[in-house]
Amino acid sequence: MNGPSGEASPLHELVTIMERLRDPESGCPWDREQTFETIAPYTIEEAYEVADAIGRGDMADLQDELGDLQLQVVYHSRIAEERGAFALDDVIRAVSAKMIRRHPHIFGGAAESPGWEAIKATERGSKQDASALAGVARALPALKRAEKIQARAARVGFDWPDISGPRAKIDEEIAEVEAAVTDEERESEVGDLLFSVVNYARHLGIDPEAALRNAVERFERRFRKVEEIADKPLKEIQIEDLEALWQQAKRII
């Protein structure tokens, strides 16, 4: 990990810092006690903060957040190395080999790419879990994971032939929510309803995760505008007047 001049690379410096923080005798007490499981939530959070910086077009913040995300990779790799599993160099070599393998038309003799998903399917076939659904991370946001699971199933023919199927399924699931008797049944049926909405969005060519994120952001902007234009606390305003304020906010934003 040294640079052309023989000096330690910035990545090597970060690795050295992590080694010091994890030192069992002189390291930071908090850093020493962390595990894969305790660090994983921070890893997910940092990935979201990278996406947020990109969405805001803030390059300075993006640089900072990418550094935080890189730290997560170094952190997990250090824990793995302490357990004798693998080190950061192994991680980098593995992903480099993967990128070369997945681009035979660039790094090999193939005339054209066989397709990203075809290559990934071949890789999945060499693993113990050969299901078409294998490898969809459980830690993904639920909407994104639902979309990926549905897309995987669709690639092997398990899908509605046209959009009328998923649209009708939404009405069916709403009826089942209304017919549910217990809280457990309602939770299950609401889950099925959300899954059906994701499927409908997929057939429309809409990213449900992005659609919901944008809807939440619109709601937040409009709600803040309602708070701004209201002449008293919202909890003191009748529902009809709240609706009028909401419509006013929608016209503004």
C-alpha positions as CSV (number, residue, x, y, z in Angstrom):
1,M,0.0,0.0,0.0
2,N,2.9,2.4,-0.6
3,G,2.9,5.2,-3.1
4,P,5.4,5.6,-6.0
5,S,7.8,7.5,-3.8
6,G,7.8,4.7,-1.2
7,E,5.8,6.7,1.3
8,A,2.8,5.0,2.9
9,S,-0.4,5.6,1.0
10,P,-3.4,7.4,2.6
11,L,-5.2,4.0,2.7
12,H,-2.2,2.4,4.5
13,E,-2.2,5.3,7.0
14,L,-5.9,4.7,7.7
15,V,-5.2,0.9,8.2
16,T,-2.4,1.8,10.7
17,I,-4.7,4.2,12.6
18,M,-7.3,1.4,12.9
19,E,-4.7,-1.1,14.1
20,R,-3.7,1.4,16.8
21,L,-7.3,2.0,17.8
22,R,-7.9,-1.8,18.1
23,D,-4.7,-2.5,19.9
24,P,-5.7,-4.8,22.9
25,E,-3.4,-3.0,25.3
26,S,-3.1,0.7,24.2
27,G,-6.1,1.1,21.9
28,C,-9.3,3.0,22.4
29,P,-11.7,1.2,24.8
30,W,-14.7,1.8,22.6
31,D,-13.0,0.8,19.4
32,R,-11.6,-2.4,21.0
33,E,-14.9,-3.7,22.0
34,Q,-16.7,-3.3,18.7
35,T,-17.7,-6.3,16.6
36,F,-19.1,-6.9,13.1
37,E,-22.6,-6.8,14.6
38,T,-22.1,-3.5,16.5
39,I,-20.4,-1.8,13.6
40,A,-22.9,-3.0,10.9
41,P,-25.5,-0.3,11.7
42,Y,-22.9,2.4,11.2
43,T,-21.9,0.9,7.9
44,I,-25.5,1.1,6.6
45,E,-25.9,4.7,8.0
46,E,-22.7,5.8,6.3
47,A,-23.9,4.4,2.9
48,Y,-27.1,6.4,3.3
49,E,-25.2,9.6,4.1
50,V,-23.1,9.1,1.0
51,A,-26.4,8.8,-1.0
52,D,-27.7,11.9,0.8
53,A,-24.7,14.0,-0.1
54,I,-25.0,12.9,-3.8
55,G,-28.7,13.9,-3.7
56,R,-27.8,17.3,-2.4
57,G,-25.0,17.8,-4.9
58,D,-22.6,18.6,-2.0
59,M,-19.2,17.6,-3.1
60,A,-17.4,18.6,0.1
61,D,-19.8,16.6,2.1
62,L,-19.6,13.7,-0.3
63,Q,-15.8,13.6,0.1
64,D,-16.3,13.5,3.9
65,E,-19.0,10.8,3.8
66,L,-17.0,8.6,1.4
67,G,-14.1,8.8,3.9
68,D,-16.5,7.6,6.6
69,L,-17.7,4.8,4.4
70,Q,-14.1,3.8,3.6
71,L,-13.4,3.7,7.4
72,Q,-16.2,1.1,7.7
73,V,-14.5,-1.2,5.2
74,V,-11.2,-0.8,7.0
75,Y,-12.9,-1.4,10.4
76,H,-14.6,-4.7,9.3
77,S,-11.5,-5.9,7.6
78,R,-9.4,-5.3,10.7
79,I,-11.9,-7.3,12.9
80,A,-11.7,-10.1,10.3
81,E,-7.9,-10.0,10.3
82,E,-7.9,-10.3,14.1
83,R,-10.0,-13.4,13.8
84,G,-7.8,-14.9,11.1
85,A,-10.4,-14.7,8.4
86,F,-9.1,-12.2,5.9
87,A,-7.4,-8.8,5.7
88,L,-8.1,-5.6,3.7
89,D,-5.7,-6.6,1.0
90,D,-7.8,-9.8,0.5
91,V,-10.9,-7.7,0.2
92,I,-9.3,-5.4,-2.5
93,R,-7.9,-8.4,-4.4
94,A,-11.2,-10.2,-4.4
95,V,-13.2,-7.2,-5.7
96,S,-10.5,-6.5,-8.3
97,A,-10.8,-10.1,-9.5
98,K,-14.6,-9.8,-9.5
99,M,-14.6,-6.7,-11.7
100,I,-12.2,-8.3,-14.2
101,R,-14.3,-11.5,-14.2
102,R,-17.5,-9.5,-14.8
103,H,-16.1,-7.5,-17.7
104,P,-14.7,-10.2,-20.1
105,H,-15.3,-7.9,-23.0
106,I,-12.8,-5.4,-21.5
107,F,-10.2,-7.5,-19.7
108,G,-10.7,-10.8,-21.7
109,G,-11.2,-12.0,-25.2
110,A,-15.0,-11.8,-25.3
111,A,-16.5,-9.8,-28.2
112,E,-19.2,-8.4,-26.0
113,S,-20.5,-8.6,-22.4
114,P,-22.8,-11.5,-21.7
115,G,-24.7,-9.1,-19.4
116,W,-24.1,-8.3,-15.7
117,E,-27.0,-10.3,-14.5
118,A,-26.0,-13.4,-16.5
119,I,-22.5,-13.2,-15.1
120,K,-23.9,-12.8,-11.5
121,A,-26.3,-15.8,-12.1
122,T,-23.3,-17.9,-13.1
123,E,-21.5,-16.9,-10.0
124,R,-24.5,-17.8,-7.9
125,G,-24.7,-21.1,-9.5
126,S,-21.3,-22.0,-8.2
127,K,-22.4,-21.4,-4.6
128,Q,-24.4,-23.7,-2.3
129,D,-27.6,-21.6,-2.5
130,A,-28.4,-21.8,-6.3
131,S,-31.8,-20.2,-5.9
132,A,-32.7,-17.4,-8.3
133,L,-33.3,-15.3,-5.1
134,A,-29.9,-16.0,-3.6
135,G,-27.7,-13.1,-2.7
136,V,-30.3,-10.4,-2.2
137,A,-29.1,-8.8,1.0
138,R,-31.4,-9.0,4.0
139,A,-30.2,-5.6,5.3
140,L,-31.5,-3.7,2.2
141,P,-34.4,-1.3,2.9
142,A,-37.6,-3.4,2.7
143,L,-38.9,-1.7,-0.5
144,K,-35.6,-2.1,-2.3
145,R,-35.3,-5.7,-1.2
146,A,-38.9,-6.4,-2.3
147,E,-38.2,-5.0,-5.7
148,K,-35.0,-7.0,-6.1
149,I,-36.7,-10.2,-5.0
150,Q,-39.6,-9.6,-7.5
151,A,-37.2,-8.8,-10.3
152,R,-35.2,-12.0,-9.7
153,A,-38.4,-14.1,-9.7
154,A,-39.5,-12.4,-12.9
155,R,-36.3,-13.3,-14.7
156,V,-37.2,-17.0,-14.3
157,G,-40.8,-16.4,-15.5
158,F,-42.5,-16.0,-12.1
159,D,-44.3,-12.7,-13.0
160,W,-47.6,-11.2,-14.2
161,P,-47.8,-11.1,-18.0
162,D,-49.0,-7.5,-17.9
163,I,-49.7,-4.6,-15.5
164,S,-53.3,-5.5,-14.9
165,G,-52.3,-8.4,-12.6
166,P,-50.3,-6.4,-10.1
167,R,-53.0,-3.6,-10.2
168,A,-55.8,-6.0,-9.4
169,K,-53.6,-7.5,-6.6
170,I,-53.6,-4.2,-4.8
171,D,-57.4,-4.1,-4.6
172,E,-57.4,-7.7,-3.4
173,E,-54.9,-7.0,-0.7
174,I,-56.8,-3.9,0.5
175,A,-59.9,-6.0,0.9
176,E,-57.9,-8.6,2.9
177,V,-56.6,-5.8,5.2
178,E,-60.1,-4.6,5.8
179,A,-61.3,-8.2,6.5
180,A,-58.4,-8.9,9.0
181,V,-59.6,-9.5,12.5
182,T,-56.4,-9.6,14.7
183,D,-53.4,-7.2,14.8
184,E,-51.2,-10.1,13.6
185,E,-53.5,-10.6,10.6
186,R,-53.6,-6.9,9.8
187,E,-49.8,-6.6,10.0
188,S,-49.4,-9.6,7.6
189,E,-52.0,-8.2,5.2
190,V,-50.5,-4.7,5.2
191,G,-47.2,-6.3,4.4
192,D,-48.8,-8.1,1.4
193,L,-50.3,-4.8,0.3
194,L,-47.0,-3.0,0.4
195,F,-45.4,-5.8,-1.5
196,S,-48.1,-5.6,-4.1
197,V,-47.6,-1.8,-4.5
198,V,-43.9,-2.4,-5.0
199,N,-44.7,-4.9,-7.7
200,Y,-47.1,-2.4,-9.4
201,A,-44.4,0.2,-9.3
202,R,-41.9,-2.2,-10.9
203,H,-44.3,-2.9,-13.7
204,L,-44.6,0.8,-14.3
205,G,-40.8,1.1,-14.4
206,I,-40.7,3.2,-11.2
207,D,-38.1,2.7,-8.4
208,P,-40.4,2.4,-5.4
209,E,-37.6,3.3,-2.9
210,A,-36.9,6.6,-4.8
211,A,-40.7,7.2,-5.2
212,L,-41.3,6.9,-1.5
213,R,-38.2,8.9,-0.6
214,N,-39.4,11.7,-2.9
215,A,-42.9,11.5,-1.5
216,V,-41.6,11.8,2.1
217,E,-39.5,14.8,1.1
218,R,-42.5,16.5,-0.5
219,F,-44.6,15.8,2.6
220,E,-41.9,17.3,4.8
221,R,-41.6,20.5,2.7
222,R,-45.3,21.0,2.6
223,F,-45.8,20.2,6.3
224,R,-43.2,22.7,7.2
225,K,-45.0,25.3,5.0
226,V,-48.2,24.5,6.8
227,E,-46.5,25.2,10.1
228,E,-45.2,28.4,8.7
229,I,-48.5,29.8,7.4
230,A,-50.7,28.6,10.2
231,D,-51.7,31.3,12.7
232,K,-51.7,29.0,15.7
233,P,-50.4,25.5,16.8
234,L,-51.6,22.8,14.4
235,K,-53.2,20.7,17.2
236,E,-55.6,23.6,17.8
237,I,-56.8,23.7,14.2
238,Q,-59.8,21.8,12.9
239,I,-59.3,19.1,10.3
240,E,-61.1,21.1,7.6
241,D,-58.9,24.1,8.2
242,L,-55.8,21.9,8.2
243,E,-56.8,20.5,4.8
244,A,-57.2,24.0,3.5
245,L,-53.7,24.9,4.8
246,W,-52.4,21.8,3.2
247,Q,-53.9,22.6,-0.2
248,Q,-52.4,26.1,0.1
249,A,-49.0,24.7,0.9
250,K,-49.3,22.4,-2.2
251,R,-49.9,25.4,-4.4
252,I,-46.8,27.1,-3.0
253,I,-44.5,24.0,-3.1
